[in-house]
């Protein structure tokens, strides 16, 4: 068995959000699959004008 300890992690400043009907938390609210690129700024993610905790 391989065990790995992640000691640090840096993000590039961008992230991706993928939604699909029937999948995960928003599955019942989504009518078609979508992929969106969002900005990651320190402790939060900017998504459609909202600042969400990262």
C-alpha positions in Angstrom: 0.0 0.0 0.0 1.2 3.5 -0.9 0.7 6.3 1.6 1.3 9.9 0.7 1.3 13.0 2.9 0.4 16.3 1.1 2.4 18.9 2.9 1.3 21.9 0.9 -0.9 22.8 -2.0 -1.0 25.9 -4.2 -3.7 26.7 -6.7 -3.3 28.5 -10.0 -6.0 31.1 -9.5 -8.6 29.3 -11.6 -10.9 26.4 -10.8 -13.6 24.4 -12.7 -17.2 23.7 -11.6 -19.0 20.9 -13.4 -22.7 20.3 -12.9 -24.9 17.5 -14.4 -28.6 16.6 -14.0 -29.1 14.1 -11.2 -25.6 14.4 -9.9 -24.3 15.6 -6.5 -25.7 18.4 -4.5 -27.3 20.5 -7.3 -28.4 17.5 -9.4 -32.2 18.1 -9.0 -31.8 21.8 -9.9 -29.8 21.3 -13.0 -31.4 20.6 -16.4 -28.3 20.1 -18.5 -24.6 19.6 -18.0 -22.4 22.7 -17.8 -18.8 23.4 -17.1 -17.6 26.8 -15.8 -14.2 28.3 -15.0 -14.1 30.3 -11.8 -11.5 32.4 -10.1 -9.9 31.3 -6.9 -8.7 34.2 -4.7 -7.1 33.1 -1.5 -9.8 31.8 0.8 -12.8 32.2 -1.6 -14.0 31.3 -5.0 -15.8 33.9 -7.3 -18.7 32.3 -9.1 -21.3 34.3 -11.0 -20.8 37.3 -8.8 -20.8 35.4 -5.5 -17.9 34.9 -3.2 -17.9 31.4 -1.8 -15.5 29.9 0.8 -12.8 27.8 -0.9 
